[in-house]
């Protein structure tokens, strides 16, 4: 038996309805089972809850979703419901998830009961597997490249949602073909998957769900040609989006020696405002300490937060920061530089970029460098410098190299390198002087760049 148990899909809503449906199913199963085993319930007492083939009863279209034939049927359905309910409700929210789950489940139950009645079948229908098949198809549209974690006996396996979902849908399509298109469980699964696909496509087409560019349509341009998946409004929005069309690499490589317009735009000719504030704050603290000399000292040490540190904490406290930063880090981790750049610009526009960790910023700049997008790397390096953290000087070294080699502005590179302060001399005269690596690199580059000015 294949048991899915988790996923790595980013989620934005609590799975309240998913958990409630699972709880109701489990309670209903064990209540009925205990009643049957104890003799207090018979088949006639519970058949009104199933899809009976000899009648058309709309009430059974709902109740049959909470009835299961045996314990293996219950366990399998509930694990599948947990994982794919987690994905769909986590992205679409409880209201839309409820509409999809119950809408697909009730519609398939109605079609199935009519089919059983017309064909004269004697086997009742139970279970929520058709609704779950619909959720699997919605999850395929919302997060095709994310992983489903599942167990096969004692082996733990990770599989992309697209592969996992299509495998089971393909098995159901094969089952329908083998049965000669009779009314079977496989038929219900295929109907549920079809309705789920339509529901998921509608939510994406109308922008009711934001999958941060990871949905199947956004990741595959060839799907955008189908009106059922991509609306005219979305196409028009793509045409008017000019932010992504600017190519800073081409612009920077076209610079000549005396043209500083782009350098000013990139913030390379001025000291960042955050850095100015930090310097002013440090001068104020130094003056205050001079005035307090000779006075009674405090018994505790006051922890001072710099302006840069306060800005970082302010960004990280924003409600939108965690979600945007998570998508940025995951895109960078997955090597999806297009989405990483889009999220970086979104964070920057929202004035939340200073909340990103220094290690993430330097990793982002290095990845852009590997793609020869050096001028795209200027902004994350400037943010790194503005944060005034331990990796500030490393960011200045890299920025100076870009200014000299890409922008052909050795004068700017020299100014950037001169901002790196040398460590204070040793307190004891005979103590050996240890030159930090960043100072050694600074001196080498200064010597090299001054020869070209």
Secondary structure, DSSP 8 states (H G I E B T S, - for coil): -EEEEEE-----S--HHHHHHHHHHHHHHHHHHHHHHHTS--HHHHGGGSB-TT---HHHHHHGGG--SSHHHHHHHHHHHHHHHHHHHHHH-HHHHHHHHHHHHHHHHHHHHHHHHHHT----B--SHHHHHHHHHHHHHH-TTSEEEEEETTEEEEEEHHHHHHHHHHHHHHHHHHTTS-S-HHHHHHHHHHHHHHHHHHHHHTT-S--TT-SHHHH-GGGGGSTTTS-HHHHHHHHH--GGG--HHHHHHT--TT--HHHHHTT-SS--HHHHHHHHHHHHHHHHHHHTTTS---SS------HHHHHHHHHHTSTTHHHHHHHHHHHHHHT-HHHHHHHHHHHHHTT-GGGS-HHHHHHHHHHHHHTT-TTTHHHHHHHHHHTT-TTHHHHHHHHHHHHHHTS--HHHHHHHHHTS------SSTTS-----HHHHHHHHHHHHHHTT-
